């Protein structure tokens, strides 16, 4: 009888401990700042963490290259548009395209900041006015480059036209000599 009561007590105590641990394990571990999760969930969390780290690296690369791409892309757009519209209104076209490029640049920077806030749990607020001011300062360099390119293009076009006219005139004179036509005064 004694052995039976010891075994029963031991069994009931063990079952009670298992019951408490099973249902209150997270609460008990929470006291120590810990938690329990299944191994499948842990492997999914590890994979998710690796994905987030790769997204963070890609975000840093985008952030680093944003200004470089802005200057390079904007310069090409402004110059090509200015050359295509090389008329009296060229300055207006250049300023319009440059301001549109600055607005696009600021939109990209805002999207990058929003991504950064999500990825790094920051709460930074994007200052659109400051971005536009900074973009306008950088676009001054682009506009100067466009003006130099337009001047060079116009100079080359003028020289090419002069050379074409000279070549045409020389050919015309050769034709006259071949046909033996004497100009009448």
Secondary structure as UniProt FT lines:
FT   HELIX           2..31
FT   TURN            32..33
FT   HELIX           39..84
FT   TURN            88..89
FT   HELIX           90..120
FT   HELIX           128..179
//
